[in-house]
Amino acid sequence: MLNRTALEALTRRPLPFLASAWPWRGAAYLLASVVPGLAAGATVGATTLSAGVTPYLAFVAGPAALALCVLPIAAFERLRLRLVDRVEVPKPPDRRKREVGLAVMTVLALWWIDLVMLAFTLGGPVLVILTPVVQSDVNAVAGTAGSVMGVLLLPVAAYTITAWSGARGAMVRAVLAPQDSELSEVLRSRARLVDAFEMERRRIERDLHDGAQQRLVALSMTLGVAKLDLAADSELGRLIAQAHDEAKRALAELRELIRGVHSQVLTDRGLAAAVHDVAGRSPVPVAVDLDLPGRLPAPVEVTAYYVVSEALANLARHSGATRGAVTGRVERGTLVVEVRDDGAGGADPAKGTGLTGLADRLAVVDGRLSLSSPPGGPTLVRTEIPC
């Protein structure tokens, strides 16, 4: 398994983890704090020298030196984060402000914490390993035991270094790109994909309606005229009649396909009319009660329509219901649509009934899908979409 962060690497088994590059990457990440440490030293040096000339100059030189270090340190922090976090860091609109804040924290405090942590974690085992060299008066047995103990402490140091560097990297990511900004970008990306998918649906519907359907209509009319000029009991007449029937069936199937790709009724007359249309074509009697104030935003109408269409398709295929009902209202700025049936119940999104896909589609418009389907029924699918 390819780990993306140092914290993920900690979940591996000990031997694969210790044999990986993650402990070394974590050590390099912490050791790189020498760079902001130098920047902090430059700030302190500028302040001290200025204070030697005149105390008032120190109030200007120190902050000025810190300001000069901020932007390079911010870029350095984003760059070295890749040592412990391989995931691309988003760039929210206020990223400059966040980078400046992180750089100031690093220069003032975080750099020396990193170096102290690294020194204590590695310095302890190394000193124990070098016991026979550092303390010449120690007997050979004690020195050897100390060296062995130090070697045994090195794996502990590897875990400690990786854990601290991973936590430090997670904090840096949280400062540079909070979770809500990443989530917002994901939602915007998914919304763009849904919009593009919907545009492609409409293009296909238009091409089928204006192209293939018109050709089939012309073919059906031509065969109908040819059938009139031939004797019904002749072989050619029977073949023309058969071809005419096949053309009419193909035209009916194509019209049904076009209606499934995109509802023209939805575009022209709105959600209520489109729901009445799809309910009227259901093999199970479905009562419709939609009380809407008028046309709703297009994404809301499209999403609600496909939820109702999928729910009614499941009703007809899987529920064993004898009747269903669709109700809809706008309550406090939210469209609430419910689809009920008196079927056997037991609907489970994990069984591939399309409910999971509907929930994902609703999430794009900040909607919510609720399902109640106990064994034995009835089944209720409730949709809430902010308008």
C-alpha positions as CSV (number, residue, x, y, z in Angstrom):
1,M,0.0,0.0,0.0
2,L,1.4,3.4,-1.0
3,N,1.2,5.8,2.1
4,R,0.5,9.4,1.3
5,T,1.5,10.9,4.7
6,A,3.8,10.1,7.6
7,L,0.8,9.5,9.9
8,E,-0.5,6.9,7.4
9,A,2.9,5.2,7.3
10,L,2.7,4.7,11.1
11,T,-0.2,2.2,10.5
12,R,2.1,-0.2,8.7
13,R,3.6,-3.3,10.3
14,P,6.8,-2.6,12.2
15,L,9.3,-4.2,9.8
16,P,7.9,-2.6,6.6
17,F,7.7,0.7,8.3
18,L,11.2,0.7,9.7
19,A,12.5,-0.4,6.3
20,S,10.7,2.4,4.5
21,A,12.0,6.0,3.9
22,W,9.4,7.6,6.2
23,P,11.5,7.8,9.3
24,W,14.3,9.4,7.3
25,R,11.8,11.8,5.6
26,G,10.5,12.7,9.0
27,A,14.0,13.4,10.3
28,A,14.8,15.5,7.2
29,Y,11.6,17.4,7.7
30,L,12.4,18.3,11.3
31,L,16.1,19.0,10.5
32,A,15.0,21.5,7.9
33,S,13.8,23.7,10.7
34,V,17.4,25.0,10.7
35,V,16.3,27.3,7.9
36,P,13.6,29.2,9.8
37,G,16.0,29.1,12.8
38,L,18.6,31.1,10.8
39,A,15.8,33.5,9.9
40,A,15.0,33.9,13.6
41,G,18.6,34.4,14.3
42,A,18.8,37.2,11.7
43,T,15.8,38.8,13.3
44,V,17.3,38.7,16.7
45,G,20.7,39.9,15.4
46,A,19.2,42.9,13.6
47,T,17.3,43.8,16.8
48,T,20.4,43.5,18.9
49,L,22.6,45.5,16.6
50,S,20.0,48.2,16.2
51,A,19.6,48.4,20.0
52,G,23.3,49.0,20.3
53,V,23.0,52.0,18.0
54,T,19.8,53.4,19.4
55,P,17.0,51.7,21.3
56,Y,14.4,53.3,19.1
57,L,15.8,51.8,16.0
58,A,15.4,48.3,17.4
59,F,11.6,48.7,17.3
60,V,11.9,49.1,13.5
61,A,14.8,46.8,12.6
62,G,13.4,43.7,14.4
63,P,10.0,43.7,12.8
64,A,11.5,44.7,9.4
65,A,13.9,41.7,9.5
66,L,11.0,39.4,10.4
67,A,8.8,40.8,7.6
68,L,11.6,40.1,5.1
69,C,11.8,36.5,6.3
70,V,8.1,35.8,6.2
71,L,7.4,35.2,2.5
72,P,10.4,33.0,1.9
73,I,9.7,31.0,5.0
74,A,6.1,30.5,4.0
75,A,7.2,29.2,0.6
76,F,9.7,26.9,2.3
77,E,7.1,25.5,4.7
78,R,4.8,24.6,1.8
79,L,7.7,23.1,-0.1
80,R,9.1,20.9,2.7
81,L,5.6,19.7,3.7
82,R,5.9,17.2,0.8
83,L,8.5,15.3,2.8
84,V,5.8,14.1,5.2
85,D,2.6,14.7,3.2
86,R,2.5,13.9,-0.5
87,V,-1.1,15.1,-1.0
88,E,-1.4,18.4,-3.0
89,V,-2.3,21.3,-0.7
90,P,-5.1,23.4,-2.1
91,K,-4.7,27.2,-2.3
92,P,-7.7,28.9,-0.7
93,P,-8.5,32.6,-1.5
94,D,-6.9,33.7,1.8
95,R,-3.8,31.6,1.4
96,R,-1.4,34.5,1.7
97,K,-2.8,35.5,5.1
98,R,-2.5,31.8,6.2
99,E,1.0,31.4,4.9
100,V,2.2,34.6,6.7
101,G,0.6,33.4,10.0
102,L,2.3,30.0,9.6
103,A,5.7,31.6,8.8
104,V,5.5,33.9,11.9
105,M,4.7,30.9,14.1
106,T,7.6,28.9,12.6
107,V,10.1,31.7,13.1
108,L,9.1,32.5,16.6
109,A,8.5,29.1,18.1
110,L,8.1,26.0,16.0
111,W,11.6,25.7,14.6
112,W,13.3,25.3,17.9
113,I,10.7,22.8,19.1
114,D,11.4,20.7,16.0
115,L,15.2,20.8,16.6
116,V,14.9,20.1,20.3
117,M,12.5,17.2,19.6
118,L,14.9,15.7,17.0
119,A,18.0,16.2,19.3
120,F,16.4,14.5,22.3
121,T,14.9,11.7,20.2
122,L,18.1,10.8,18.4
123,G,20.6,12.1,20.9
124,G,19.5,9.7,23.7
125,P,20.0,6.4,21.7
126,V,23.2,7.7,20.1
127,L,24.7,8.6,23.5
128,V,23.8,5.2,24.9
129,I,25.3,3.5,21.9
130,L,28.5,5.4,22.4
131,T,28.7,4.7,26.1
132,P,32.0,2.8,25.8
133,V,33.5,5.8,24.0
134,V,32.0,8.6,26.1
135,Q,32.7,6.9,29.5
136,S,36.0,5.2,29.3
137,D,35.8,4.1,33.0
138,V,32.8,1.8,32.2
139,N,33.6,-1.9,32.1
140,A,33.2,-3.8,28.9
141,V,30.1,-5.7,29.9
142,A,28.2,-2.5,30.9
143,G,29.4,-0.7,27.8
144,T,28.3,-3.5,25.5
145,A,24.9,-3.7,27.2
146,G,24.5,0.1,26.9
147,S,25.3,0.0,23.2
148,V,22.8,-2.8,22.6
149,M,20.2,-0.9,24.5
150,G,20.8,2.2,22.4
151,V,20.4,0.1,19.2
152,L,17.1,-1.2,20.5
153,L,16.0,2.4,21.2
154,L,16.5,3.4,17.6
155,P,13.2,1.9,16.3
156,V,11.4,3.8,19.1
157,A,13.1,6.9,17.9
158,A,12.0,6.2,14.3
159,Y,8.4,6.0,15.5
160,T,8.7,9.1,17.6
161,I,10.3,11.2,14.8
162,T,7.7,10.0,12.3
163,A,4.8,10.7,14.6
164,W,6.0,14.2,15.5
165,S,6.8,15.1,11.9
166,G,3.5,13.7,10.7
167,A,1.5,15.7,13.4
168,R,3.5,18.8,12.6
169,G,2.7,18.3,8.9
170,A,-1.0,17.8,9.6
171,M,-1.0,21.1,11.6
172,V,0.7,22.9,8.7
173,R,-1.9,21.5,6.3
174,A,-4.7,22.5,8.6
175,V,-3.3,26.1,8.7
176,L,-2.6,26.4,5.0
177,A,-5.9,24.7,3.8
178,P,-8.6,24.0,6.4
179,Q,-10.8,21.0,5.8
180,D,-13.8,23.2,4.9
181,S,-11.9,24.8,2.1
182,E,-10.8,21.3,0.7
183,L,-14.4,20.1,1.1
184,S,-15.7,23.2,-0.7
185,E,-13.4,22.6,-3.6
186,V,-14.5,19.0,-3.8
187,L,-18.1,20.0,-3.8
188,R,-17.5,22.7,-6.5
189,S,-15.6,20.2,-8.6
190,R,-18.5,17.6,-8.3
191,A,-21.0,20.3,-9.1
192,R,-19.1,21.2,-12.3
193,L,-19.0,17.5,-13.3
194,V,-22.8,17.2,-12.7
195,D,-23.4,20.4,-14.8
196,A,-21.2,19.1,-17.6
197,F,-23.1,15.7,-17.5
198,E,-26.4,17.5,-17.6
199,M,-25.3,19.5,-20.6
200,E,-24.2,16.3,-22.4
201,R,-27.6,14.7,-21.6
202,R,-29.3,17.7,-23.3
203,R,-27.0,17.6,-26.3
204,I,-27.7,13.8,-26.8
205,E,-31.5,14.4,-26.4
206,R,-31.4,17.2,-29.0
207,D,-29.4,15.2,-31.4
208,L,-31.7,12.2,-31.1
209,H,-34.8,14.4,-31.3
210,D,-33.7,16.4,-34.3
211,G,-31.7,13.7,-36.1
212,A,-32.5,10.0,-35.6
213,Q,-36.1,10.6,-34.6
214,Q,-36.9,12.7,-37.7
215,R,-35.2,10.0,-40.0
216,L,-37.4,7.3,-38.4
217,V,-40.5,9.4,-38.9
218,A,-39.7,9.9,-42.5
219,L,-38.9,6.2,-43.0
220,S,-42.2,5.2,-41.3
221,M,-44.2,7.6,-43.5
222,T,-42.4,6.3,-46.7
223,L,-43.1,2.7,-45.8
224,G,-46.7,3.5,-45.0
225,V,-47.2,5.1,-48.4
226,A,-45.5,2.2,-50.1
227,K,-47.8,-0.2,-48.2
228,L,-50.9,1.5,-49.6
229,D,-49.7,0.9,-53.2
230,L,-49.1,-2.9,-52.7
231,A,-51.5,-5.8,-52.3
232,A,-51.8,-6.8,-48.7
233,D,-51.7,-10.5,-49.6
234,S,-48.5,-10.2,-51.7
235,E,-45.1,-11.2,-50.4
236,L,-43.7,-7.8,-51.0
237,G,-46.7,-6.2,-49.3
238,R,-46.2,-8.4,-46.2
239,L,-42.5,-7.5,-46.0
240,I,-43.3,-3.7,-46.4
241,A,-46.0,-4.0,-43.7
242,Q,-43.6,-5.8,-41.4
243,A,-40.9,-3.2,-42.0
244,H,-43.5,-0.4,-41.3
245,D,-44.4,-2.0,-38.0
246,E,-40.8,-2.4,-37.0
247,A,-40.1,1.3,-37.9
248,K,-43.1,2.4,-35.7
249,R,-41.8,0.3,-32.8
250,A,-38.3,1.6,-33.2
251,L,-39.7,5.2,-33.2
252,A,-41.7,4.5,-30.0
253,E,-38.6,3.1,-28.3
254,L,-36.5,6.0,-29.5
255,R,-39.1,8.5,-28.1
256,E,-39.0,6.6,-24.8
257,L,-35.2,6.8,-24.8
258,I,-35.3,10.5,-25.5
259,R,-37.7,11.0,-22.7
260,G,-35.4,9.1,-20.3
261,V,-32.3,11.0,-21.4
262,H,-33.9,14.4,-20.7
263,S,-37.5,15.3,-20.0
264,Q,-38.6,18.0,-22.4
265,V,-41.7,18.4,-20.2
266,L,-39.4,19.4,-17.4
267,T,-37.7,22.0,-19.4
268,D,-40.9,23.5,-20.9
269,R,-43.4,23.2,-18.1
270,G,-41.5,22.6,-14.8
271,L,-41.2,19.9,-12.1
272,A,-44.9,19.4,-11.4
273,A,-45.8,18.6,-15.0
274,A,-42.8,16.4,-15.4
275,V,-43.6,14.3,-12.3
276,H,-47.2,13.9,-13.5
277,D,-45.8,12.7,-16.9
278,V,-43.4,10.1,-15.4
279,A,-46.1,8.9,-12.9
280,G,-48.6,8.6,-15.8
281,R,-46.2,6.2,-17.6
282,S,-45.6,4.0,-14.5
283,P,-47.1,0.5,-14.7
284,V,-48.1,0.9,-11.0
285,P,-50.8,3.5,-10.3
286,V,-49.2,6.6,-8.7
287,A,-51.0,9.5,-7.2
288,V,-49.3,12.9,-7.5
289,D,-49.8,15.8,-5.2
290,L,-47.3,18.6,-5.8
291,D,-48.0,22.1,-4.4
292,L,-45.2,24.3,-5.8
293,P,-45.1,28.1,-5.9
294,G,-44.0,28.1,-9.5
295,R,-40.7,27.3,-11.3
296,L,-37.8,26.4,-9.1
297,P,-34.1,26.8,-9.8
298,A,-33.1,24.5,-12.7
299,P,-30.6,22.4,-10.6
300,V,-33.3,21.8,-8.0
301,E,-35.9,20.8,-10.6
302,V,-33.5,18.5,-12.4
303,T,-32.3,16.8,-9.3
304,A,-35.8,16.3,-7.9
305,Y,-37.1,15.0,-11.2
306,Y,-34.4,12.3,-11.4
307,V,-34.9,11.3,-7.8
308,V,-38.6,10.8,-8.4
309,S,-37.9,9.0,-11.7
310,E,-35.5,6.6,-10.0
311,A,-37.8,6.0,-7.1
312,L,-40.7,5.2,-9.3
313,A,-38.5,2.9,-11.4
314,N,-37.5,1.0,-8.2
315,L,-41.2,1.0,-7.2
316,A,-42.2,-0.7,-10.5
317,R,-39.2,-3.2,-10.6
318,H,-38.6,-4.2,-7.0
319,S,-41.3,-3.3,-4.5
320,G,-44.2,-5.4,-5.6
321,A,-46.4,-2.5,-4.7
322,T,-50.0,-2.1,-5.9
323,R,-50.0,1.7,-5.7
324,G,-47.7,4.6,-5.0
325,A,-47.8,8.3,-4.2
326,V,-45.6,11.4,-4.8
327,T,-46.1,14.5,-2.7
328,G,-44.1,17.7,-2.7
329,R,-44.0,21.0,-0.9
330,V,-41.7,24.0,-0.5
331,E,-41.2,24.4,3.3
332,R,-39.1,27.3,4.6
333,G,-37.1,27.5,1.4
334,T,-36.6,23.8,1.1
335,L,-38.2,21.5,-1.5
336,V,-39.4,18.4,0.2
337,V,-40.5,15.5,-2.1
338,E,-41.7,12.2,-0.7
339,V,-42.3,9.0,-2.7
340,R,-44.3,6.2,-1.0
341,D,-45.5,2.8,-1.9
342,D,-47.3,-0.1,-0.2
343,G,-44.8,-2.7,-1.4
344,A,-42.8,-5.4,0.5
345,G,-40.2,-2.9,1.7
346,G,-36.6,-4.0,2.6
347,A,-35.0,-1.5,0.2
348,D,-31.2,-1.4,0.8
349,P,-28.9,1.1,-0.9
350,A,-26.1,-1.5,-0.7
351,K,-27.9,-3.8,-3.1
352,G,-27.5,-1.5,-6.0
353,T,-31.0,0.1,-6.2
354,G,-29.5,3.4,-7.3
355,L,-30.2,5.1,-4.0
356,T,-26.5,5.7,-3.3
357,G,-26.1,7.5,-6.6
358,L,-29.2,9.6,-5.9
359,A,-27.7,10.6,-2.5
360,D,-24.5,11.6,-4.2
361,R,-26.4,13.6,-6.8
362,L,-28.3,15.4,-4.0
363,A,-25.1,16.2,-2.1
364,V,-24.0,18.3,-5.0
365,V,-27.0,20.7,-4.4
366,D,-26.7,20.4,-0.6
367,G,-29.7,18.1,-0.6
368,R,-30.5,15.1,1.7
369,L,-32.0,11.7,1.0
370,S,-33.8,9.8,3.8
371,L,-35.1,6.2,3.4
372,S,-37.6,4.2,5.5
373,S,-38.2,0.7,4.2
374,P,-38.7,-1.9,6.9
375,P,-39.3,-5.5,5.8
376,G,-43.0,-5.8,4.9
377,G,-43.2,-2.2,3.9
378,P,-44.3,0.5,3.4
379,T,-41.3,2.3,1.7
380,L,-40.8,6.1,2.0
381,V,-38.1,8.0,0.1
382,R,-37.8,11.6,1.3
383,T,-35.8,14.2,-0.5
384,E,-34.9,17.7,0.9
385,I,-33.3,20.2,-1.5
386,P,-32.6,23.8,-0.5
387,C,-34.0,26.2,-3.0
